[in-house]
Amino acid sequence: MQPADVMKLVEKNGAKMVDFKFVDLLGIWQHTTMPIAKLNVDVFKDGYFFDGSSIRGWQPIHASDMIFLPDADSAFMDPFFSVPSLSLTCDIVDAITHQPYPKDPRTIAAKAEAYLKSTGIGDTAYFGPEPEFFVFDEVRYSEGPNRASYMVDSSEGIWNSDREEAGGNLGYKPAHKGGYFPVPPTDTLTDLRIEMAMTLESLGIPVEVFHHEVASGGQCELSMKFNSLKKMADWTMMYKYVVKNVAKKNGKTATFMPKPLFGDNGSGMHCHQSIWKDEKNLFAGDGYAGLSELALYYIGGILKHAPAICAFTNPGTNSYKRLVPGYEAPVNLAYSSRNRSASVRIPIGGSSPKAKRLEFRCPDPTANPYLAFTVMMMAGLDGIQNKIDPGQPLDKDIYHLAPEEAKDVPKAPGSLDAALNALEKDHAFLLKGDVFTSEVISTWLDYKRTNEVDAIRLRPHPFEFALYFDN
């Protein structure tokens, strides 16, 4: 879509407002809204100034001026505004040089796609993420110097099986780890997921399947059709926006927090991926599980760099409360065909070479998709360039290996701190092609350590009172 096409879309839909959205370093959409009269074709090359010092991880206050530049191809009519409003996703450029801003996640994703082409290995990286989420009826939390608490609730929660409810408690509540594929009335969220899926489809995002997920308390998944790296990241941002707003519209709240419930499965974002060149899938071959040698080297890169990758694909302290054994979490850094206990799985995917791909199962949906998809691709390309052998596949239930076998299987980091330490030691593969800069890496490390790792480490935890108060 070109700027002139956007102006036709404005006229066709009677847009009254234009909403400019951009993604911050951590992966949260920010926005500002203007009357539609402020939009013309020149805005797509001139953009608008804004204060970059107020955005997490970006500019210092003495160099705060930045420009957001709308991408015409991102245009859609926002389905949640009360008046007809056009939405445009923006790239960020430096206010002085007008060059792409190195800390803009969309810029990083664009540089990653350009780097892939420059290597001659392929021309397109396709991604198909599967973000999971919880739908709750209520959430309350607080923290301070003398208190900390949280509470989430769901009418589906098994913990409410004996609760007095209006009209009587009718049961039909999925047990812990019992939420996968039950029909209504146990699954109470079918209509909500249908509304989410139809909204996504109306925005041009194809939905392939949706269902209740494993956990009690309203865990769900909708799967989108795959797309190229940057476009898929755009779609993932739209997906989260739609899921949260459809839930709110229906008096509920949706969260992509990986582990909001103790003792039940967490929410992941398994990422299917493949490299193509001249419309040919380079991952299809006659090797293990129908993979090419190139695909196996790609897996070798993923497995080698997985601890550093997790600093972006599992970016919060809560992420590592999901990455623990016992809840279908992919903590084992191994690969296997069909095997969901390995962190890299090769799905069957039918007989067509076009369907051949791998699935990296560690990521969770709090990841910034532009950065997460980029680091996975960069690790895979490093594996191809250096012919990194992934070793032998592990076609066993890794969760139940004998101790002498299990000790030889590498594990994903057990904490955000460990993942950040791995990234600090292993990030040269991300600097190739100037995709990431050293400043982006250092900003990420400093922000996460100061605002998340240390912030959690220094605060008393509510469970510590149960453990230690009377000692």
Disulfide bonds with the S-S distance in Angstrom:
none
